[in-house]
């Protein structure tokens, strides 16, 4: 049980760092990593889970996701727009053709995933 909690804590901390990096780095999505961090902290650290669930940047989105399994329509559109812009920039800048192809596939998968998330009006 202690090892399991430790693994969830470690995974939660890694997801939180990646989510925070995703705020400023174009290819890292923020929301999935923050959701993963909340999931892991709920199973490993009450204190970190409470901190994340009440943090001003994430509280509304996490609460809506937890209660309704959905995102606000405006946040979803913003996530899609930022994803399109950042992937487009990366595709234009990268000179290697196969990397451009991988980026296009990644962008399409991310956009499909975001599109399938239920919306809160």
N, CA, C and O atoms as a Tinker XYZ file with bonds, in Angstrom:
   484  protein
     1  N      0.825000   -1.202000    0.000000    73     2
     2  CA     0.000000    0.000000    0.000000    64     1     3
     3  C      0.867000    1.263000    0.000000    63     2     4     5
     4  O      0.559000    2.234000   -0.691000    81     3
     5  N      1.952000    1.239000    0.781000    73     3     6
     6  CA     2.839000    2.398000    0.853000    64     5     7
     7  C      3.529000    2.623000   -0.493000    63     6     8     9
     8  O      3.687000    3.763000   -0.928000    81     7
     9  N      3.937000    1.539000   -1.148000    73     7    10
    10  CA     4.594000    1.657000   -2.452000    64     9    11
    11  C      3.612000    2.209000   -3.483000    63    10    12    13
    12  O      3.974000    3.055000   -4.302000    81    11
    13  N      2.377000    1.730000   -3.440000    73    11    14
    14  CA     1.348000    2.194000   -4.375000    64    13    15
    15  C      1.097000    3.697000   -4.197000    63    14    16    17
    16  O      1.013000    4.438000   -5.177000    81    15
    17  N      0.980000    4.141000   -2.938000    73    15    18
    18  CA     0.784000    5.576000   -2.673000    64    17    19
    19  C      1.976000    6.385000   -3.167000    63    18    20    21
    20  O      1.818000    7.465000   -3.736000    81    19
    21  N      3.175000    5.845000   -2.939000    73    19    22
    22  CA     4.386000    6.529000   -3.390000    64    21    23
    23  C      4.445000    6.663000   -4.901000    63    22    24    25
    24  O      4.848000    7.704000   -5.420000    81    23
    25  N      4.042000    5.610000   -5.612000    73    23    26
    26  CA     4.021000    5.665000   -7.074000    64    25    27
    27  C      2.987000    6.672000   -7.578000    63    26    28    29
    28  O      3.255000    7.430000   -8.510000    81    27
    29  N      1.801000    6.676000   -6.953000    73    27    30
    30  CA     0.787000    7.667000   -7.337000    64    29    31
    31  C      1.274000    9.086000   -7.048000    63    30    32    33
    32  O      1.029000    9.998000   -7.837000    81    31
    33  N      1.956000    9.276000   -5.933000    73    31    34
    34  CA     2.489000   10.595000   -5.586000    64    33    35
    35  C      3.525000   11.027000   -6.610000    63    34    36    37
    36  O      3.484000   12.159000   -7.091000    81    35
    37  N      4.447000   10.145000   -6.948000    73    35    38
    38  CA     5.481000   10.461000   -7.933000    64    37    39
    39  C      4.863000   10.773000   -9.294000    63    38    40    41
    40  O      5.226000   11.761000   -9.932000    81    39
    41  N      3.933000    9.935000   -9.733000    73    39    42
    42  CA     3.273000   10.172000  -11.018000    64    41    43
    43  C      2.488000   11.487000  -10.992000    63    42    44    45
    44  O      2.476000   12.225000  -11.977000    81    43
    45  N      1.836000   11.775000   -9.867000    73    43    46
    46  CA     1.099000   13.029000   -9.730000    64    45    47
    47  C      2.016000   14.238000   -9.805000    63    46    48    49
    48  O      1.683000   15.228000  -10.458000    81    47
    49  N      3.158000   14.172000   -9.151000    73    47    50
    50  CA     4.106000   15.289000   -9.193000    64    49    51
    51  C      4.666000   15.491000  -10.595000    63    50    52    53
    52  O      4.813000   16.624000  -11.053000    81    51
    53  N      4.978000   14.385000  -11.277000    73    51    54
    54  CA     5.467000   14.485000  -12.660000    64    53    55
    55  C      4.386000   15.090000  -13.556000    63    54    56    57
    56  O      4.675000   15.962000  -14.376000    81    55
    57  N      3.143000   14.630000  -13.402000    73    55    58
    58  CA     2.040000   15.165000  -14.209000    64    57    59
    59  C      1.825000   16.645000  -13.921000    63    58    60    61
    60  O      1.566000   17.421000  -14.841000    81    59
    61  N      1.930000   17.047000  -12.653000    73    59    62
    62  CA     1.761000   18.452000  -12.298000    64    61    63
    63  C      2.842000   19.307000  -12.950000    63    62    64    65
    64  O      2.543000   20.367000  -13.500000    81    63
    65  N      4.090000   18.859000  -12.896000    73    63    66
    66  CA     5.188000   19.608000  -13.518000    64    65    67
    67  C      4.971000   19.707000  -15.025000    63    66    68    69
    68  O      5.141000   20.779000  -15.607000    81    67
    69  N      4.595000   18.593000  -15.661000    73    67    70
    70  CA     4.336000   18.626000  -17.103000    64    69    71
    71  C      3.162000   19.548000  -17.437000    63    70    72    73
    72  O      3.203000   20.272000  -18.431000    81    71
    73  N      2.121000   19.522000  -16.610000    73    71    74
    74  CA     0.983000   20.411000  -16.826000    64    73    75
    75  C      1.366000   21.876000  -16.696000    63    74    76    77
    76  O      0.923000   22.711000  -17.484000    81    75
    77  N      2.185000   22.187000  -15.706000    73    75    78
    78  CA     2.637000   23.569000  -15.535000    64    77    79
    79  C      3.542000   23.989000  -16.691000    63    78    80    81
    80  O      3.462000   25.124000  -17.160000    81    79
    81  N      4.393000   23.087000  -17.149000    73    79    82
    82  CA     5.220000   23.380000  -18.321000    64    81    83
    83  C      4.354000   23.578000  -19.561000    63    82    84    85
    84  O      4.681000   24.377000  -20.438000    81    83
    85  N      3.249000   22.843000  -19.622000    73    83    86
    86  CA     2.341000   22.948000  -20.759000    64    85    87
    87  C      1.695000   24.317000  -20.888000    63    86    88    89
    88  O      1.199000   24.672000  -21.958000    81    87
    89  N      1.698000   25.085000  -19.809000    73    87    90
    90  CA     1.162000   26.442000  -19.873000    64    89    91
    91  C      2.017000   27.300000  -20.796000    63    90    92    93
    92  O      1.498000   28.160000  -21.508000    81    91
    93  N      3.325000   27.068000  -20.786000    73    91    94
    94  CA     4.227000   27.916000  -21.578000    64    93    95
    95  C      4.830000   27.214000  -22.796000    63    94    96    97
    96  O      5.286000   27.884000  -23.723000    81    95
    97  N      4.842000   25.881000  -22.812000    73    95    98
    98  CA     5.398000   25.154000  -23.958000    64    97    99
    99  C      4.279000   24.704000  -24.886000    63    98   100   101
   100  O      3.313000   24.084000  -24.441000    81    99
   101  N      4.402000   25.007000  -26.160000    73    99   102
   102  CA     3.297000   24.754000  -27.078000    64   101   103
   103  C      2.910000   23.294000  -27.280000    63   102   104   105
   104  O      1.735000   23.021000  -27.523000    81   103
   105  N      3.825000   22.355000  -27.194000    73   103   106
   106  CA     3.480000   20.973000  -27.509000    64   105   107
   107  C      2.967000   20.174000  -26.320000    63   106   108   109
   108  O      2.479000   19.058000  -26.498000    81   107
   109  N      3.066000   20.710000  -25.130000    73   107   110
   110  CA     2.585000   19.985000  -23.954000    64   109   111
   111  C      1.180000   20.456000  -23.585000    63   110   112   113
   112  O      0.977000   21.638000  -23.311000    81   111
   113  N      0.221000   19.553000  -23.578000    73   111   114
   114  CA    -1.124000   19.958000  -23.163000    64   113   115
   115  C     -1.193000   20.101000  -21.641000    63   114   116   117
   116  O     -0.626000   19.287000  -20.913000    81   115
   117  N     -1.868000   21.108000  -21.175000    73   115   118
   118  CA    -1.955000   21.365000  -19.735000    64   117   119
   119  C     -3.056000   20.542000  -19.083000    63   118   120   121
   120  O     -2.805000   19.853000  -18.094000    81   119
   121  N     -4.253000   20.601000  -19.611000    73   119   122
   122  CA    -5.430000   20.026000  -18.962000    64   121   123
   123  C     -5.296000   18.525000  -18.676000    63   122   124   125
   124  O     -5.565000   18.109000  -17.549000    81   123
   125  N     -4.895000   17.701000  -19.641000    73   123   126
   126  CA    -4.802000   16.264000  -19.314000    64   125   127
   127  C     -3.809000   15.961000  -18.183000    63   126   128   129
   128  O     -4.052000   15.079000  -17.359000    81   127
   129  N     -2.700000   16.692000  -18.150000    73   127   130
   130  CA    -1.718000   16.456000  -17.094000    64   129   131
   131  C     -2.235000   16.912000  -15.726000    63   130   132   133
   132  O     -1.961000   16.265000  -14.715000    81   131
   133  N     -2.972000   18.009000  -15.691000    73   131   134
   134  CA    -3.534000   18.478000  -14.419000    64   133   135
   135  C     -4.615000   17.502000  -13.946000    63   134   136   137
   136  O     -4.716000   17.225000  -12.751000    81   135
   137  N     -5.419000   16.982000  -14.867000    73   135   138
   138  CA    -6.418000   15.976000  -14.502000    64   137   139
   139  C     -5.746000   14.717000  -13.966000    63   138   140   141
   140  O     -6.205000   14.135000  -12.984000    81   139
   141  N     -4.664000   14.298000  -14.607000    73   139   142
   142  CA    -3.922000   13.133000  -14.145000    64   141   143
   143  C     -3.324000   13.391000  -12.763000    63   142   144   145
   144  O     -3.345000   12.514000  -11.899000    81   143
   145  N     -2.795000   14.588000  -12.558000    73   143   146
   146  CA    -2.228000   14.929000  -11.247000    64   145   147
   147  C     -3.306000   14.863000  -10.168000    63   146   148   149
   148  O     -3.064000   14.338000   -9.081000    81   147
   149  N     -4.487000   15.388000  -10.460000    73   147   150
   150  CA    -5.585000   15.346000   -9.481000    64   149   151
   151  C     -5.968000   13.898000   -9.166000    63   150   152   153
   152  O     -6.194000   13.553000   -8.006000    81   151
   153  N     -6.040000   13.062000  -10.186000    73   151   154
   154  CA    -6.357000   11.645000  -10.001000    64   153   155
   155  C     -5.323000   10.976000   -9.093000    63   154   156   157
   156  O     -5.673000   10.253000   -8.160000    81   155
   157  N     -4.058000   11.226000   -9.379000    73   155   158
   158  CA    -2.976000   10.597000   -8.597000    64   157   159
   159  C     -2.926000   11.131000   -7.166000    63   158   160   161
   160  O     -2.732000   10.363000   -6.223000    81   159
   161  N     -3.100000   12.434000   -7.002000    73   159   162
   162  CA    -3.056000   13.011000   -5.655000    64   161   163
   163  C     -4.229000   12.525000   -4.810000    63   162   164   165
   164  O     -4.099000   12.380000   -3.594000    81   163
   165  N     -5.375000   12.273000   -5.447000    73   163   166
   166  CA    -6.536000   11.759000   -4.708000    64   165   167
   167  C     -6.231000   10.385000   -4.115000    63   166   168   169
   168  O     -6.845000    9.983000   -3.126000    81   167
   169  N     -5.291000    9.670000   -4.715000    73   167   170
   170  CA    -4.931000    8.341000   -4.248000    64   169   171
   171  C     -3.638000    8.298000   -3.436000    63   170   172   173
   172  O     -3.217000    7.235000   -2.981000    81   171
   173  N     -3.003000    9.485000   -3.256000    73   171   174
   174  CA    -1.715000    9.452000   -2.566000    64   173   175
   175  C     -1.540000   10.526000   -1.497000    63   174   176   177
   176  O     -0.918000   10.266000   -0.468000    81   175
   177  N     -2.076000   11.727000   -1.718000    73   175   178
   178  CA    -1.813000   12.828000   -0.792000    64   177   179
   179  C     -3.041000   13.734000   -0.676000    63   178   180   181
   180  O     -3.370000   14.482000   -1.596000    81   179
   181  N     -3.701000   13.648000    0.466000    73   179   182
   182  CA    -4.869000   14.508000    0.696000    64   181   183
   183  C     -4.501000   15.980000    0.601000    63   182   184   185
   184  O     -5.244000   16.790000    0.047000    81   183
   185  N     -3.336000   16.308000    1.154000    73   183   186
   186  CA    -2.903000   17.711000    1.190000    64   185   187
   187  C     -2.689000   18.254000   -0.221000    63   186   188   189
   188  O     -3.169000   19.343000   -0.538000    81   187
   189  N     -1.975000   17.515000   -1.076000    73   187   190
   190  CA    -1.749000   17.973000   -2.447000    64   189   191
   191  C     -3.037000   17.965000   -3.272000    63   190   192   193
   192  O     -3.246000   18.846000   -4.106000    81   191
   193  N     -3.895000   16.979000   -3.041000    73   191   194
   194  CA    -5.170000   16.938000   -3.755000    64   193   195
   195  C     -6.022000   18.152000   -3.393000    63   194   196   197
   196  O     -6.607000   18.787000   -4.271000    81   195
   197  N     -6.092000   18.471000   -2.118000    73   195   198
   198  CA    -6.847000   19.645000   -1.673000    64   197   199
   199  C     -6.242000   20.922000   -2.247000    63   198   200   201
   200  O     -6.969000   21.815000   -2.684000    81   199
   201  N     -4.920000   21.010000   -2.247000    73   199   202
   202  CA    -4.248000   22.197000   -2.794000    64   201   203
   203  C     -4.605000   22.366000   -4.273000    63   202   204   205
   204  O     -4.955000   23.462000   -4.713000    81   203
   205  N     -4.515000   21.278000   -5.032000    73   203   206
   206  CA    -4.800000   21.357000   -6.463000    64   205   207
   207  C     -6.273000   21.676000   -6.718000    63   206   208   209
   208  O     -6.600000   22.475000   -7.596000    81   207
   209  N     -7.158000   21.046000   -5.942000    73   207   210
   210  CA    -8.597000   21.254000   -6.137000    64   209   211
   211  C     -9.061000   22.653000   -5.729000    63   210   212   213
   212  O    -10.136000   23.090000   -6.140000    81   211
   213  N     -8.263000   23.356000   -4.924000    73   211   214
   214  CA    -8.643000   24.710000   -4.504000    64   213   215
   215  C     -7.750000   25.788000   -5.117000    63   214   216   217
   216  O     -7.911000   26.971000   -4.820000    81   215
   217  N     -6.815000   25.383000   -5.966000    73   215   218
   218  CA    -5.913000   26.346000   -6.596000    64   217   219
   219  C     -6.711000   27.233000   -7.552000    63   218   220   221
   220  O     -7.520000   26.727000   -8.330000    81   219
   221  N     -6.493000   28.545000   -7.503000    73   219   222
   222  CA    -7.293000   29.454000   -8.336000    64   221   223
   223  C     -7.197000   29.188000   -9.844000    63   222   224   225
   224  O     -8.149000   29.467000  -10.572000    81   223
   225  N     -6.085000   28.664000  -10.319000    73   223   226
   226  CA    -5.944000   28.404000  -11.754000    64   225   227
   227  C     -6.715000   27.176000  -12.203000    63   226   228   229
   228  O     -7.177000   27.123000  -13.342000    81   227
   229  N     -6.862000   26.187000  -11.331000    73   227   230
   230  CA    -7.384000   24.889000  -11.756000    64   229   231
   231  C     -8.692000   24.473000  -11.098000    63   230   232   233
   232  O     -9.350000   23.556000  -11.590000    81   231
   233  N     -9.090000   25.112000  -10.011000    73   231   234
   234  CA   -10.216000   24.642000   -9.194000    64   233   235
   235  C    -11.512000   24.489000   -9.992000    63   234   236   237
   236  O    -12.162000   23.447000   -9.912000    81   235
   237  N    -11.891000   25.505000  -10.753000    73   235   238
   238  CA   -13.157000   25.438000  -11.491000    64   237   239
   239  C    -13.171000   24.291000  -12.491000    63   238   240   241
   240  O    -14.121000   23.510000  -12.548000    81   239
   241  N    -12.115000   24.203000  -13.270000    73   239   242
   242  CA   -12.045000   23.157000  -14.298000    64   241   243
   243  C    -12.042000   21.773000  -13.672000    63   242   244   245
   244  O    -12.748000   20.880000  -14.141000    81   243
   245  N    -11.256000   21.584000  -12.617000    73   243   246
   246  CA   -11.188000   20.271000  -11.965000    64   245   247
   247  C    -12.519000   19.890000  -11.327000    63   246   248   249
   248  O    -12.946000   18.738000  -11.415000    81   247
   249  N    -13.172000   20.851000  -10.686000    73   247   250
   250  CA   -14.463000   20.579000  -10.048000    64   249   251
   251  C    -15.506000   20.211000  -11.105000    63   250   252   253
   252  O    -16.268000   19.262000  -10.920000    81   251
   253  N    -15.542000   20.954000  -12.205000    73   251   254
   254  CA   -16.486000   20.644000  -13.279000    64   253   255
   255  C    -16.205000   19.272000  -13.875000    63   254   256   257
   256  O    -17.128000   18.511000  -14.168000    81   255
   257  N    -14.937000   18.964000  -14.050000    73   255   258
   258  CA   -14.576000   17.657000  -14.610000    64   257   259
   259  C    -14.974000   16.540000  -13.657000    63   258   260   261
   260  O    -15.505000   15.510000  -14.071000    81   259
   261  N    -14.704000   16.763000  -12.357000    73   259   262
   262  CA   -15.008000   15.744000  -11.352000    64   261   263
   263  C    -16.513000   15.528000  -11.216000    63   262   264   265
   264  O    -16.961000   14.387000  -11.104000    81   263
   265  N    -17.290000   16.595000  -11.225000    73   263   266
   266  CA   -18.723000   16.478000  -10.997000    64   265   267
   267  C    -19.502000   16.113000  -12.254000    63   266   268   269
   268  O    -20.476000   15.363000  -12.190000    81   267
   269  N    -19.071000   16.647000  -13.406000    73   267   270
   270  CA   -19.869000   16.485000  -14.618000    64   269   271
   271  C    -19.147000   15.770000  -15.762000    63   270   272   273
   272  O    -19.775000   15.405000  -16.756000    81   271
   273  N    -17.845000   15.569000  -15.631000    73   271   274
   274  CA   -17.079000   14.958000  -16.717000    64   273   275
   275  C    -17.081000   15.820000  -17.966000    63   274   276   277
   276  O    -17.079000   15.307000  -19.085000    81   275
   277  N    -17.084000   17.146000  -17.769000    73   275   278
   278  CA   -17.196000   18.070000  -18.889000    64   277   279
   279  C    -16.370000   19.327000  -18.623000    63   278   280   281
   280  O    -15.924000   19.579000  -17.503000    81   279
   281  N    -16.180000   20.118000  -19.707000    73   279   282
   282  CA   -15.450000   21.384000  -19.630000    64   281   283
   283  C    -16.363000   22.519000  -20.094000    63   282   284   285
   284  O    -17.307000   22.307000  -20.856000    81   283
   285  N    -16.058000   23.728000  -19.617000    73   283   286
   286  CA   -16.762000   24.900000  -20.137000    64   285   287
   287  C    -16.471000   25.036000  -21.633000    63   286   288   289
   288  O    -15.356000   24.784000  -22.089000    81   287
   289  N    -17.471000   25.429000  -22.367000    73   287   290
   290  CA   -17.338000   25.561000  -23.816000    64   289   291
   291  C    -16.221000   26.536000  -24.181000    63   290   292   293
   292  O    -15.460000   26.289000  -25.116000    81   291
   293  N    -16.124000   27.643000  -23.443000    73   291   294
   294  CA   -15.101000   28.645000  -23.742000    64   293   295
   295  C    -13.694000   28.101000  -23.491000    63   294   296   297
   296  O    -12.781000   28.378000  -24.269000    81   295
   297  N    -13.507000   27.337000  -22.423000    73   295   298
   298  CA   -12.197000   26.748000  -22.140000    64   297   299
   299  C    -11.826000   25.723000  -23.200000    63   298   300   301
   300  O    -10.676000   25.649000  -23.633000    81   299
   301  N    -12.797000   24.944000  -23.608000    73   299   302
   302  CA   -12.560000   23.936000  -24.640000    64   301   303
   303  C    -12.144000   24.601000  -25.954000    63   302   304   305
   304  O    -11.199000   24.155000  -26.606000    81   303
   305  N    -12.839000   25.651000  -26.335000    73   303   306
   306  CA   -12.495000   26.370000  -27.569000    64   305   307
   307  C    -11.111000   27.005000  -27.460000    63   306   308   309
   308  O    -10.333000   26.987000  -28.414000    81   307
   309  N    -10.816000   27.563000  -26.294000    73   307   310
   310  CA    -9.506000   28.171000  -26.071000    64   309   311
   311  C     -8.401000   27.112000  -26.183000    63   310   312   313
   312  O     -7.357000   27.363000  -26.785000    81   311
   313  N     -8.634000   25.940000  -25.607000    73   311   314
   314  CA    -7.655000   24.858000  -25.685000    64   313   315
   315  C     -7.451000   24.419000  -27.134000    63   314   316   317
   316  O     -6.325000   24.157000  -27.558000    81   315
   317  N     -8.535000   24.342000  -27.882000    73   315   318
   318  CA    -8.425000   23.948000  -29.284000    64   317   319
   319  C     -7.677000   25.011000  -30.094000    63   318   320   321
   320  O     -6.838000   24.675000  -30.931000    81   319
   321  N     -7.971000   26.271000  -29.853000    73   319   322
   322  CA    -7.316000   27.357000  -30.582000    64   321   323
   323  C     -5.820000   27.402000  -30.279000    63   322   324   325
   324  O     -5.002000   27.501000  -31.194000    81   323
   325  N     -5.467000   27.330000  -29.013000    73   323   326
   326  CA    -4.053000   27.347000  -28.637000    64   325   327
   327  C     -3.339000   26.133000  -29.221000    63   326   328   329
   328  O     -2.201000   26.249000  -29.676000    81   327
   329  N     -3.986000   24.978000  -29.214000    73   327   330
   330  CA    -3.385000   23.778000  -29.789000    64   329   331
   331  C     -3.145000   23.951000  -31.285000    63   330   332   333
   332  O     -2.075000   23.611000  -31.791000    81   331
   333  N     -4.135000   24.475000  -31.983000    73   331   334
   334  CA    -3.992000   24.689000  -33.428000    64   333   335
   335  C     -2.853000   25.668000  -33.721000    63   334   336   337
   336  O     -2.025000   25.424000  -34.599000    81   335
   337  N     -2.820000   26.775000  -32.977000    73   335   338
   338  CA    -1.772000   27.768000  -33.205000    64   337   339
   339  C     -0.383000   27.215000  -32.898000    63   338   340   341
   340  O      0.548000   27.405000  -33.680000    81   339
   341  N     -0.243000   26.538000  -31.772000    73   339   342
   342  CA     1.085000   26.046000  -31.403000    64   341   343
   343  C      1.552000   24.924000  -32.327000    63   342   344   345
   344  O      2.724000   24.886000  -32.703000    81   343
   345  N      0.666000   24.023000  -32.693000    73   343   346
   346  CA     1.057000   22.964000  -33.618000    64   345   347
   347  C      1.357000   23.540000  -34.998000    63   346   348   349
   348  O      2.301000   23.100000  -35.655000    81   347
   349  N      0.579000   24.507000  -35.444000    73   347   350
   350  CA     0.833000   25.129000  -36.747000    64   349   351
   351  C      2.209000   25.789000  -36.773000    63   350   352   353
   352  O      2.961000   25.639000  -37.735000    81   351
   353  N      2.527000   26.514000  -35.716000    73   351   354
   354  CA     3.839000   27.151000  -35.618000    64   353   355
   355  C      4.944000   26.099000  -35.672000    63   354   356   357
   356  O      5.924000   26.253000  -36.401000    81   355
   357  N      4.778000   25.036000  -34.899000    73   355   358
   358  CA     5.793000   23.976000  -34.871000    64   357   359
   359  C      5.937000   23.310000  -36.233000    63   358   360   361
   360  O      7.052000   23.022000  -36.667000    81   359
   361  N      4.823000   23.065000  -36.909000    73   359   362
   362  CA     4.856000   22.410000  -38.227000    64   361   363
   363  C      5.565000   23.310000  -39.246000    63   362   364   365
   364  O      6.308000   22.820000  -40.096000    81   363
   365  N      5.337000   24.608000  -39.160000    73   363   366
   366  CA     5.978000   25.546000  -40.084000    64   365   367
   367  C      7.485000   25.625000  -39.822000    63   366   368   369
   368  O      8.280000   25.665000  -40.760000    81   367
   369  N      7.868000   25.647000  -38.560000    73   367   370
   370  CA     9.268000   25.842000  -38.176000    64   369   371
   371  C     10.131000   24.602000  -38.394000    63   370   372   373
   372  O     11.296000   24.718000  -38.775000    81   371
   373  N      9.572000   23.424000  -38.158000    73   371   374
   374  CA    10.353000   22.184000  -38.259000    64   373   375
   375  C     10.676000   21.901000  -39.725000    63   374   376   377
   376  O      9.776000   21.871000  -40.565000    81   375
   377  N     11.963000   21.692000  -40.038000    73   375   378
   378  CA    12.334000   21.466000  -41.436000    64   377   379
   379  C     12.222000   19.998000  -41.896000    63   378   380   381
   380  O     12.235000   19.738000  -43.099000    81   379
   381  N     12.116000   19.059000  -40.984000    73   379   382
   382  CA    12.135000   17.636000  -41.334000    64   381   383
   383  C     10.712000   17.164000  -41.642000    63   382   384   385
   384  O      9.803000   17.306000  -40.823000    81   383
   385  N     10.542000   16.605000  -42.829000    73   383   386
   386  CA     9.216000   16.236000  -43.321000    64   385   387
   387  C      8.514000   15.204000  -42.437000    63   386   388   389
   388  O      7.327000   15.360000  -42.149000    81   387
   389  N      9.217000   14.153000  -41.999000    73   387   390
   390  CA     8.557000   13.120000  -41.191000    64   389   391
   391  C      8.145000   13.663000  -39.828000    63   390   392   393
   392  O      7.150000   13.210000  -39.263000    81   391
   393  N      8.892000   14.626000  -39.289000    73   391   394
   394  CA     8.517000   15.243000  -38.011000    64   393   395
   395  C      7.251000   16.075000  -38.200000    63   394   396   397
   396  O      6.376000   16.087000  -37.335000    81   395
   397  N      7.158000   16.770000  -39.331000    73   395   398
   398  CA     5.930000   17.519000  -39.640000    64   397   399
   399  C      4.728000   16.569000  -39.662000    63   398   400   401
   400  O      3.659000   16.894000  -39.144000    81   399
   401  N      4.916000   15.388000  -40.271000    73   399   402
   402  CA     3.846000   14.393000  -40.320000    64   401   403
   403  C      3.439000   13.933000  -38.932000    63   402   404   405
   404  O      2.249000   13.817000  -38.637000    81   403
   405  N      4.422000   13.670000  -38.077000    73   403   406
   406  CA     4.128000   13.254000  -36.697000    64   405   407
   407  C      3.373000   14.362000  -35.964000    63   406   408   409
   408  O      2.414000   14.088000  -35.243000    81   407
   409  N      3.804000   15.611000  -36.147000    73   407   410
   410  CA     3.124000   16.735000  -35.493000    64   409   411
   411  C      1.679000   16.868000  -35.976000    63   410   412   413
   412  O      0.779000   17.152000  -35.186000    81   411
   413  N      1.466000   16.665000  -37.257000    73   411   414
   414  CA     0.095000   16.735000  -37.788000    64   413   415
   415  C     -0.773000   15.649000  -37.159000    63   414   416   417
   416  O     -1.904000   15.909000  -36.749000    81   415
   417  N     -0.238000   14.433000  -37.085000    73   415   418
   418  CA    -0.991000   13.326000  -36.473000    64   417   419
   419  C     -1.284000   13.627000  -35.001000    63   418   420   421
   420  O     -2.403000   13.420000  -34.533000    81   419
   421  N     -0.276000   14.116000  -34.274000    73   419   422
   422  CA    -0.477000   14.455000  -32.856000    64   421   423
   423  C     -1.540000   15.545000  -32.701000    63   422   424   425
   424  O     -2.388000   15.466000  -31.812000    81   423
   425  N     -1.495000   16.552000  -33.560000    73   423   426
   426  CA    -2.474000   17.641000  -33.498000    64   425   427
   427  C     -3.878000   17.113000  -33.756000    63   426   428   429
   428  O     -4.821000   17.483000  -33.057000    81   427
   429  N     -4.020000   16.254000  -34.751000    73   427   430
   430  CA    -5.339000   15.707000  -35.065000    64   429   431
   431  C     -5.884000   14.854000  -33.925000    63   430   432   433
   432  O     -7.073000   14.920000  -33.612000    81   431
   433  N     -5.015000   14.049000  -33.298000    73   431   434
   434  CA    -5.449000   13.229000  -32.168000    64   433   435
   435  C     -5.882000   14.108000  -31.005000    63   434   436   437
   436  O     -6.922000   13.866000  -30.392000    81   435
   437  N     -5.087000   15.128000  -30.699000    73   435   438
   438  CA    -5.434000   16.036000  -29.600000    64   437   439
   439  C     -6.743000   16.768000  -29.885000    63   438   440   441
   440  O     -7.599000   16.870000  -29.006000    81   439
   441  N     -6.904000   17.274000  -31.098000    73   439   442
   442  CA    -8.140000   17.984000  -31.448000    64   441   443
   443  C     -9.346000   17.051000  -31.404000    63   442   444   445
   444  O    -10.422000   17.448000  -30.958000    81   443
   445  N     -9.173000   15.825000  -31.860000    73   443   446
   446  CA   -10.274000   14.850000  -31.780000    64   445   447
   447  C    -10.640000   14.610000  -30.325000    63   446   448   449
   448  O    -11.820000   14.607000  -29.972000    81   447
   449  N     -9.630000   14.409000  -29.473000    73   447   450
   450  CA    -9.892000   14.184000  -28.044000    64   449   451
   451  C    -10.629000   15.382000  -27.433000    63   450   452   453
   452  O    -11.618000   15.206000  -26.721000    81   451
   453  N    -10.154000   16.580000  -27.707000    73   451   454
   454  CA   -10.813000   17.771000  -27.161000    64   453   455
   455  C    -12.242000   17.886000  -27.672000    63   454   456   457
   456  O    -13.135000   18.280000  -26.922000    81   455
   457  N    -12.469000   17.550000  -28.928000    73   455   458
   458  CA   -13.816000   17.629000  -29.502000    64   457   459
   459  C    -14.774000   16.656000  -28.821000    63   458   460   461
   460  O    -15.965000   16.946000  -28.704000    81   459
   461  N    -14.276000   15.515000  -28.374000    73   459   462
   462  CA   -15.148000   14.506000  -27.773000    64   461   463
   463  C    -15.503000   14.805000  -26.306000    63   462   464   465
   464  O    -16.384000   14.156000  -25.742000    81   463
   465  N    -14.832000   15.770000  -25.695000    73   463   466
   466  CA   -15.134000   16.108000  -24.311000    64   465   467
   467  C    -16.485000   16.828000  -24.246000    63   466   468   469
   468  O    -16.693000   17.797000  -24.977000    81   467
   469  N    -17.394000   16.383000  -23.402000    73   467   470
   470  CA   -18.684000   17.072000  -23.266000    64   469   471
   471  C    -18.500000   18.516000  -22.805000    63   470   472   473
   472  O    -17.548000   18.843000  -22.097000    81   471
   473  N    -19.435000   19.371000  -23.225000    73   471   474
   474  CA   -19.345000   20.813000  -22.928000    64   473   475
   475  C    -20.363000   21.243000  -21.900000    63   474   476   477
   476  O    -21.468000   20.705000  -21.826000    81   475
   477  N    -19.972000   22.219000  -21.112000    73   475   478
   478  CA   -20.879000   22.909000  -20.194000    64   477   479
   479  C    -21.165000   24.258000  -20.843000    63   478   480   481
   480  O    -20.237000   24.990000  -21.186000    81   479
   481  N    -22.407000   24.582000  -21.009000    73   479   482
   482  CA   -22.785000   25.848000  -21.664000    64   481   483
   483  C    -22.411000   27.044000  -20.846000    63   482   484
   484  O    -22.661000   28.177000  -21.259000    81   483
